[in-house]
Amino acid sequence: MEECDKLGRKLDNLSKPLTEGIMIKKRNARRKTQNAFTLVELLLVIVIIAGLAAMIMPRLAGRSEQAKIAIAKTDVISNMPSALDLYELDNGKYPSNLQALLANPGGLNSWKGPYIRRKPIDPWGNTYQYRYPSTHGKDYDLYSLGPDGVEGNDDVTNWEE
C-alpha cells in the first residue's frame, strides 16, 4: 500500500508542472483577448470624438477671422505707417506707391530701404491700398479691403479708429 501511495504522490508531483503550464497558457490567452479593443468600442470612441469636434469647431471658426482683422489693424495703424514715416524722413516726401518701400523707385539718392520686409499683402491675400495725398485729411490713406476684397464697410483703414 505504501508503494501505491508513493507512486501516487510521484504521479501527482509529475502532473503538477503539466497542469500549471496549461493554466498559465490559459491565463495568457485570456490576457491577450482582454487587452484588445473590439471594433464596436473603437467605433464608439470615434463617434464621441467626432461629436466633440462638431461642437467645438464652430466656436473656433470665427476666431481666425477676428485674428486676421487684428493683424490688418496692426499693419494699417502701426507697422506700415512706421515704414512710410521712415521713407518720408529719408526722402522728404511720402512715396507715390507702396512698392517704393521695397525697392528704390529710381532717382532717389537718399533712399535707405527696404523699409518693409515683405510685399504689402493683407491677411486675406489682397494688396494694401495706399493713396497719397490723402482724401480723408491725413498725410496719406492706407487701408485693407477687408475679408470680401471689395471697398466697403468691412475695410480696415487708417482714418477710422
Protein Blocks (a to p, Z undefined) as FASTA:
>chain_A
ZZmmmmmmmmmmmmmmmmmmmmmmmmmmmmmmmmpccfklmmmmmmmmmmmmmmmmmmmm
mmmmmmmmmmmmmmmmmmmmmmmmmmmmmnopacfbfklmmpcgbhiakbccdfbfbdcd
dfkopacddddddfehpabdcddebjnopacfkbccfkbZZ
